[in-house]
Amino acid sequence: MMKNEENNVAKEIRELLHPTDYTHAMDLRGESIGDVCICGGDVFHALIAFDKGEICFYFLDGECANCGSMVTLPHPAHEDFI
């Protein structure tokens, strides 16, 4: 847990990294937006699976931790991908 310096209230990491105001959120899914959301955020919520400590796959749908927009996450460009 982290303490908020303004009011000294402990917050869970989910509260710190998840938007509570979705008024500026957009659905940007389709083509990958790259490493940075159009709002400037570069941290995303994603569903990820691990195998022996390594990422073995992840879903391409994600959410910007800054603005809450739904995005298509970056992925490797391989001919046999997708």
RAHU-V659082 format. One record per backbone hydrogen bond with DSSP energy under -1.0 kcal/mol. CO is the residue of the C=O (numbers start at 1). NH is the residue of the N-H. E is the energy in kcal/mol with one decimal. If there is no record, write none. Layout:
CO:NH:E / CO:NH:E
//
This chain:
2:11:-2.9 / 4:8:-2.1 / 9:4:-2.1 / 11:2:-2.0 / 12:16:-1.4 / 13:17:-2.0 / 22:25:-1.2 / 26:70:-2.1 / 37:40:-1.9 / 41:37:-3.0 / 43:65:-2.7 / 45:63:-1.9 / 47:59:-2.2 / 49:56:-2.4 / 49:57:-1.3 / 51:54:-1.4 / 54:51:-2.7 / 57:49:-2.9 / 60:73:-3.7 / 62:71:-2.6 / 63:45:-3.2 / 64:68:-1.5 / 69:64:-2.7 / 70:28:-3.2 / 71:62:-2.7 / 72:33:-1.3 / 76:78:-1.1 / 78:81:-1.2
//
